Amino acid sequence: MDEAKLLARVQQDELVELTRQLVRIDSVIRPETGNTEAAVVEFLRSWVRRELGLEPTVETVEPGRENLFFTLDSGRPGPCLLLEGHTDVVSEGERGRWSVDPFGGLLQNGRIYGRGACDMKAGLAVNLVVAKALHSSGVSWRGRLALCFVCDEEGMMIGIKDFIRRGHADGVDACLVPEPEENQLCLSMKGAIRAVVRVHGRMAHGAMPRSGVNPNTRLARIILAFERYETAEIRRCGEDPFLGWPSVTFTVLRAPPPGAPAQLNVLPGEAEGFVDIRTVPAQDHEQVRAALRRILGELAGEDPDFRAEIQFIEDRPVVSIGKDEPLVQEAARAFREVACREPVYSGVPGATDGTFLSAWKGIPCLVNGPGPRHIPHQVDEYVEVGQLLEAARVYALTGLRYLNRGAAS
């Protein structure tokens, strides 16, 4: 009876309209204009006040970058379940490549279109509607349901790091993260190491390059050497069943670095490359870092003019949970009942805010949300309405059963 009452409160129309409203709010981080997640945070604050009658906490992480969070307390002893989400979205890129307004929230043929539609304005709507359903349905439940909406997940994840450092994750027993994973139950998240490689050369006239030292050719050697290392790691580790292959990818190359004018007839004095390293459970991050440093040392031993260093600027460990985790068991049971099919167990090909909740606090995090896995960060991003409703119903049942787990019937 309680479960039917709860599900009756999860309405498709409300989910759709809330998602569309959120998509219409531009929360791309634009340093040139000062645009941040602030407008979304203000929308969420007003929504929580109006729909739940609560005053959420809003904390500044950096100027214009805020976290918002609140807790529903049953008043009865029990576990604490966190529903987590991020308010920022990536850039829409060149608007002319979109067939729709990236911030229009268009509803067409069962899909909601726009930047952040699935990554992750839809997930925010799921969390809010589920919290409202639990709050207003009058069902019996135990423990606490916490919700947090953090900034900067698409960047250096300063939002969730700040949330944890301030102690707000203390006492959380489990977490659901509705990232766009086609409602698959993602038990693992890939690790990530971010690095900057700097190569020092010696400037020279482009007509007399031998009078200088070309940092670009040395950087090219590093790229090829790192590629060979990647190939060796793929052979050694094999394909992880949930996370796929490890990778070492140079994503940005610059010569000369910012601040120095680029001139066609000048050999630059320095070059740099940004490296995005993705890891799987078979790898140890310290060993990966040591291997990359060793490669630079070997290259230096072959060339007296080779001078380079690598700086590691971010470390996100591989995290995973088992199918026997109580939250996973309840999510799988709820999915079977809502979707009338077996759940697909999978992994997240990148990191999420859940990475740090799991790595820093030991909180079991299950990532399972609406939206196609291949669409985030692309033009004409969308979320399917049917998948949105399915996710909310799964979350509602999962949350209620997890919070009441172990209670006398």
FIKOLRO-263179 format. One record per residue: z negated, y, x negated of N, C-alpha, C in turn; residue in one letter. Coordinates in steps of 0.02 Angstrom, whole numbers, plus 50000, padded with zeros to 5 digits. Layout:
% residues N
ZYXZYXZYXA
...
This chain:
% residues 409
500004994049958500005000050000500005006349957M
499555006549906499535012449863500195013449826D
500495008049803501115008649766501675011349810E
501705009049872502215011549919502105018949933A
501475020949941501325028049953501535032349893K
501415029749833501595033449773502355034249768L
502715028749777503445028949771503755033449824L
503445033749883503705038049936503695045449916A
503265047049869503215054049845503725055649791R
504045050649765504555051749713505225052649748V
505415058849759506005060449798506595062449754Q
507175059649770507775061049730507955068449733Q
507925071449791508125078449797507705082949752D
507055081649749506625085649707506785084649633E
506895078449614507075076949544507725080449524L
508215080149567508865083149552508805090649546V
508475093849594508425101149593508015103549534E
507485099949518507065101949461507455101249396L
507825095849388508235094949328508755100449322T
509075102149377509585107449376509275114249358R
508695115549385508355121849369508195122249294Q
507975116749266507805116649195508425117349151L
508965114149170509585114649132509835121849130V
509735125449185509985132349189509605137049142R
509045134849115508665138949068508885137348997I
509185142048965509425141148896508825140848849D
508705134848821508155134148773508415131948704S
509035133848689509295133048621508925137948576V
508745135848517508415140248469508955144348434I
508955150848447509465155348421509115160848380R
509035159848315508695164948274509035171748277P
509695171748287510055178148286509895182448347E
509675179248403509505183148463508765182648480T
508405178148447507695177248462507565172448519G
508095169248546507995164548601507615158348578N
507115156248617506715150348602506615146348667T
506105142148666505915138248725505485142248774E
505335148548758504845152448796504985152648871A
505615153448890505775153848962505635147348997A
505755141748964505595135248994504845134449002V
504475136448952503735136048955503475140149014V
503745146049024503525150249079503705147049146E
504295143949150504485140449211503995134649225F
503835130849173503375125149181502685127649201L
502455133049172501805135749189501775137549264R
502295140849288502315142749359502355136649404S
502745131649383502815125549423502145121849429W
501795121149374501155117549375500645121349418V
500635127849413500185131749455500335130749529R
500975131149546501185130849616501125123749645R
501365118849609501415112049636500785107949626E
500395109349575499805105349560499155109249568L
499205115849573498605119949580498185119949517G
498495118949460498145118749396498375124449351L
497955126249303498145131149253498265127449187E
498895126449168499015122849106498825126849045P
498705123448990498555126748927499215128048890T
499285134148866499875135948826499635138348758V
499875135248705499665137048637500275138948595E
500205144248557500745146448512500735142448448T
501295139448432501375135748369501645140348315V
502155144048332502435149448292502645154848342E
502755160948319502945166248366503545164048409P
503445164248475503975162248521504045154848531G
503665150848496503695143548501503025141048526R
503025138248587502395136548620502395129348644E
501795126448647501675120148679501305121348745N
501475117448796501115117748860500865110848876L
500245110448899499965103848917499405104548968F
499285099049004498745098849053498565091549067F
498015090449100497775083749114497565083149187T
497765077649219497515075749284496965070649273L
496375072049300495795067649290495605064549356D
495585057949358495405054449420494665055049436S
494265056849386493545056949395493225050049390G
493635045049373493385038249366493545035849295R
493115031849265493245029549197493875025349193P
494225026249138494845022449128495225025149069G
495815022449056496205024548998496535031349009P
496815033948955497195040248958497925038748940C
498375040248986499085039348974499415046148967L
499795047048913500145053348900500875052748918L
501125057548957501845058248968502075064148926L
502525062948879502705067948829503435070048836E
503565076248819504255078648821504345084848778G
504965086548762505095092548722505525097448762H
505415103848750505735109148789506355112048756T
506455110748692507045113548658507645109048667D
508235111948662508855108248663509285110548604V
509775106448586510215108348531510745113248556V
511085116448510511605121248528512155118048569S
512445121948613513015119548653513655119548613E
513635122548553514235122848512514755127648541G
515375126048532515915130448556516005129548632E
515845134648669515855134048743516545132348770R
517065134348735517735132948758517905125548760G
517515121448726517635114248727517315110848787R
516875114448822516565111748881517025112448941W
517025107548986517405108149048516975111149103S
516325111949090515865114949138515435120149102V
515085124249140514615128949111514035125049081D
513915125549015513385121548984512685123149010P
512605128849043511955130649072512005131949147F
512475128449179512575129349251512215124149293G
512035118549263511695113349302512125110549357G
512775109849345513235107449396513065100449419L
513045099349485512965092749514513635090549542L
513915085349513514585083249533514665075649523Q
514885072249576515015065049573514425061149547N
513825062949570513225059249552512965060549483G
513205065949451512975067749385512755075049382R
512245076549342512045083349328512285084949257I
512675090349252512975092149188512625098149156Y
512615098249090512365104149054512025102248990G
511955107148945511605105848882510875104248897R
510655098548872509975096348884509885092448948G
510425091248985510365087649049509995081049040A
510195077248988509825071048975509345071548916C
509465076448872509035077048812508715083948809D
508125085148841507845080348887507555083848949M
507965088048980507725091449041507605086349097K
508015081149100507905075849150507235072449138A
507075071149075506435068049059505845072449079G
505905078949069505375083549091505275083149166L
505835082949203505795082549276505455076049297A
505615070549264505295064149280504545064649271V
504325067349214503605067949201503255072149254N
503565077749272503255082349320503215079249389L
503755076249412503765073349479503285067449484V
503235063449432502765057849433502045060449434V
501895065549395501225068449397501055071249466A
501535074649496501425077449563501325071849614K
501705066549609501635060949655500945057849650A
500705056749589500045053849580499505058549606L
499605065049594499115070149613499065071049689H
499615070249724499635072049795499655066149843S
499755060149817499865054449862499225051549891S
498655053049860498025050349885497895043149864G
498295040449818498195033649796497575033249751V
497305027249745496715026149703496935024649632S
496675028449585496835027149515496255029049471W
496295026949408495745027949361495995031649299R
495505034149261495665037149197495985044049203G
496415045649154496735052249150497485051549137R
497855055949169498565056549155498675063349122L
498875063149059498995069349021499745070549014A
499935076849017500635078749006500665084048953L
501135083348906501245088648857501995089848849C
502165096148843502855098348835502865102648772F
503165100048719503105103148653503765106248631V
503715110748583504295114148555504565110248495C
505175111748477505465110048412505555102648398D
505645098448448505785091448433506455090748397E
506925095148413507585094748382507595097548311E
507035100648290506985103348223506525099148180G
506015102348153505535098848110504935096148148M
504985096248214504455093448258503785096848247M
503805103448238503175107048228502735107048290I
503045106148349502655106148410502185100248416G
502445094248408502015088348415501525087948357I
501735090148297501275090148240500675094748254K
500815100548282500275105248298499825102548353D
500125099448403499755096348458499265091148431F
499485087048384499055081948355498525084948311I
498715089748269498235092748222497675096248257R
497805099048315497275102448353496825097648392R
496965091148387496525086248418496705084448489G
497265086948515497425085748585497645078548599H
497845074848548498035067948558497445063148550A
496865065848531496275061648525496095058848593D
495965052448597495775049448660496355046948701G
496975048248679497555045648714497635038248696V
497725034048747497765026848736498485024348732D
498945027748764499645025648763500075031548785A
500725031048769501175036648783501865034248805C
502135037648855502825036648877503245042748857L
503815041448827504255046848804504945045948837V
505125050148885505755049048923506375051948889P
506485050048827507105051948793507685047948825E
508305050448819508875047248852509065040548820P
508815035148849508935028448821509185023648875E
509495026448928509775022348982509245018049015E
508625020449013508045016949040507905010249006N
508205009248947508025003448907507315004448879Q
506974998948866506304999248839506354999048763L
506275004748732506365005348659505695004348624C
505654998848587505024996948555504964999548484L
505525001748454505525004048385505875010748380S
505695014548329506035020748313506205020848239M
506815022548223507025022748153506605027848114K
506505026448051506195031248007506705036247982G
506455041847955506905046947928506585050247868A
506975051247817506785055147758507305060647751I
507075066747747507535072447737507455075047666R
508005076547634507965078647564508495083947549A
508355087847497508845092647470508965090947397V
509585090147379509785088947309510065095447281V
509795097747225510045103847193510325102047124R
510925104447112511265103047048511375109747013V
511175110046950511235116146911511815115546862H
512265120446866512825120746820512805127046779G
513385129446758513425135846722514065139346745R
513965145546769514535149246796515065150346743M
515685150846767516245152146722516835154846763A
517315157746727517925160046759518325153946782H
518625154546843519005148946868519595147046825G
519835151746785520395150346740520175146746677A
519515146846663519245143646603518635139446620M
518725134346663518155130546688517775126746633P
518105125146577517775121446525517255125546488R
517265132046498516745136246467516095136146508S
516115132946566515525132346608515365125046620G
514905123846666514725117046688514795116846764V
515235112646789515385112446860514855108446898N
514445111646941513945107946979514255103847035P
514855105747057515165102247113515365095147094N
515645094247034515835087447014515215083147003T
514675086146979514055082346972513765080447040R
513805085047088513575083447156514005077847186L
514645077947172515085072647196514875065847169A
514675065647105514435059347076513805056847112R
513375061547128512755059747164512925056847232I
513385060047268513575057647334513825050447330I
514265049147282514535042347275513995037347254L
513535039447210512995034947189512525033447247A
512375038447288511945037347346512305032747397F
512965033447401513345029147446513305021847422E
513345020747357513275013947331512575011247345R
512075015447339511395013347356511345011447430Y
511655015447473511655013947545511965007047558E
512525005747526512864999247534512414993547512T
512074994447456511614989247432511044988047480A
510774993447509510224992847556510454989447621E
511054990847642511324987547702511364980047690I
511604978147631511644970947615510944967847611R
510484971447580509804968747571509434968147638R
509464973347679509064973547740509394969847798C
510064969747799510404967047857510334971647917G
510574969347973510554973448034509914971948073E
509504977048083508904976248123509104975348196D
508804970548232509014969148301508944975048348P
508474979548335508374985348379508644991848349F
508654992448283508794998848252509454999148213L
509774993448204510404993548169510334993948094G
510744998248062510804998447989510445004447960W
510195003847899509945009847863510535014147842P
510405020447828510945024947808510695030447762S
511145032847719511015038547675511625043147683V
511525048847714512085053147734511995060247709T
512465062647669512485069747652512785073447712F
512405078147740512625081547801512835088747788T
512575091947736512745098947720512855099447645V
513415102647625513565103947555513685111447547L
513375114347495513455121647485513505123247411R
514015127147394514095129547325514515135947328A
514245141547306513545142347285513075142247345P
512425141447335511945141547389511935148447424P
511635148947483511595155247519511285160747475P
511555166747480511315172347441511775174247384G
512165169347362512655170647309513345170947341A
513735176047326514405176647357514875171247333P
515255168447380515755163447363516395166847340A
516625165147281517235168047254517695162547229Q
518315162847250518785157547236518905156647161L
518855161947123519015161547051518395161147007N
517825159247037517205158746999516915151647007V
516795148346951516445141946952515715143346968L
515445140447021514755142047040514245139346990P
513675142546989513145140346944512685135146974G
512745134047039512295129347072512625126647135E
512465120447152512685117347214512105113447243A
512115112747309511575108947341511855104947399E
511515099447414511705095247470511085093047507G
511135092847574510595090547617510735083247635F
510215079147630510295071947640509865069647698V
510175066047745509825063147803509795055647792D
509205053047777509105046047762508755042747821I
509045037547849508755034047906508565027047884R
507955025047902507675018847876507495013947931T
507445007647911507275002147956506644998647930V
506354994147970505714991047950505734987547882P
506304985147860506344981547796506284986147736A
506264992647746506234997347690505545000447684Q
505365002147623504745005847608504945012847585D
504665017947617504885024747602504755026847530H
504205024647501504065026547432504585023347385E
504785017247401505295013947360505975017347368Q
506115019647428506745023247439506755029647398V
506215033447401506185039747362506245038347287R
505905033147264505935031447193506635029447172A
506985025747215507665023647199508135029547193A
508065034447237508505040347234508355044547172L
507715045147155507555048747093507835045047032R
507805038447034508055034446978508805035346969R
509165035947025509885037047021510035043546985I
509665048747000509775055146966509625054546891L
509115050746874508955049646804509505045946767G
509795040946800510335037146770510955041546759E
511105045746807511685050146800511575055246744L
510955057546738510795062246684510875058946616A
510725052446612510795048846549511515048046527G
511985048746574512695047946559513035054546541E
512695060246554513025066746547512505071846523D
512565074346462512065079046436512045085646475P
512565087146513512575093346553512355092246625D
512135086246641511925084646709511195086746719F
511085091546764510415093746781510355094146857R
509935089846885509855089646958509155087346975A
508925089447034508285086947060508355085947135E
507915081747161507905080347233507215082347260I
507215085947315506605088047348506575084747417Q
506045081147430505965077847495505575082547541F
505885084447597505595089647639505315087047705I
505435080747721505165077947783505145070347778E
504625067347806504555060147806504315057847874D
504725053747907504565051047972504595043447968R
504035040047970504035032847959504335028948017P
504555022948002504755018348055504125016448094V
504185016448160503615014248202503875009348254V
503425004948276503624999948326503014997248362S
503144994548421502624991048459502914984448483I
502474979948506502694973448528502774972948603G
503124967748625503214966648697502554964948731K
502054962848691501404961148720500954967148730D
501174973148710500784979148721500704980348796E
500084981748820499984982648892500464987548925P
500604993148892501064998048921501764995048929L
501984991248879502644988148883502664982948938V
502134979048945502114974048998502174977249067Q
501804982749077501834986049142502514989349153E
502804992149101503464995349108503994990049124A
503954984249092504444978949105504384976449176A
503764975549199503654973149268503914978349318R
503764984649305503994989949350504754990349351A
505064989649293505794990049290506114984349330F
505844978349324506124972749361506104974049437R
505554976949460505474978049532505904983849556E
505954989149516506334995049537507084993849530V
507294991049473508014990349459508304983649481A
507864978849497508084972149518508514968849464C
508324969849402508654966449346508164966349288R
508324962249238507894961649180507954967849136E
507404970149107507454975849061507814974048997P
508114978948967508424978148901507944981048849V
507754977048801507324979448747507764982048691Y
507574987748664508004990848614507584995048566S
507914999348529507585003948483507925010648484G
507565015748461507845022548458508185023348391V
508825025248389509175025848325508945031648283P
508515035948310508235041548272507485041648281G
507185047248262506465048248272506355052448335A
505755052148363505565056148420504865058948407T
504625063148453503935065448448503455059548446D
503645054048479503235048048479503135045148410G
503595046648364503515044248295502855046548266T
502695052948275502075055648245501465053648286F
501525053148351500955050748391500765043648370L
501265039648355501135032748333500905032448261S
501255036048216501105035648144500445038948127A
500305044748157499715048648138499095046548178W
499185044248240498605042848283498565035648306K
499065031548289499045024548309499135023548384G
499455028248418499545027848490500175023748505I
500125018448545500735014748564501195019248605P
501805020048583502285024448617502895020348638C
503045020748702503645017448729504145022848747L
504745022348720505275027248734505745024048785V
505785026848844506245024248895506365029748947N
506955032548945507105037948991507825037749015G
507995042249061508665042249091509175045949048P
509785043749053510325047049017510675042248970G
511335042848963511715038548917511535039948845P
511495034848805511275035548736511785039248693R
512425039148712512945042048669513095049348686H
512795052048739512975058648763512565064448733I
511925063448716511535069048689511895072448630P
511865079148629512145083248576512905083848580H
513215080948631513945081448639514115086548693Q
514755088448696514975092748750514975088848815V
514915092548871514895089548938514335084348945D
513775085848914513175081548921512995080848995E
512755074949014512585073849084512035068549090Y
511745068249150511295062849168511495060449238V
511485054049249511665051249314511065051649360E
511185053749422510645054549471510305047849484V
510695042449489510395035949503509925033849448G
510105035149386509675033349330509065037849327Q
509135044049347508575048749350508045046249399L
508265044349459507795041849509507485035249487L
507895030949458507635024549433507085025649382E
507195030249335506695031749284506045034149314A
506085038749362505485041449393505095036149430A
505435031749465505095026349501504775021449453R
505115019949398504825015549347504215018749316V
504255025149300503685028749271503095028849318Y
503225030049382502685030449431502305023849435A
502665018349441502335011749445502005009949379L
502345011349324502055009849258501405013649249T
501415020049264500815024149255500235021849298G
500365020749362499825018649407499525011949384L
499945007249369499705000649350499355000649282R
499615004549236499285004949171498595008149178Y
498545013549215497895016949224497395012549261L
497645008449307497195004149346497114997249314N
497424996149257497404989549225496684987449211R
496504981549233495824979049221495334980949275G
495534985549321495084987449375495024981749425A
494444981349456494334976149506494804977249565A
495094971949590495564972649646495184973149712S
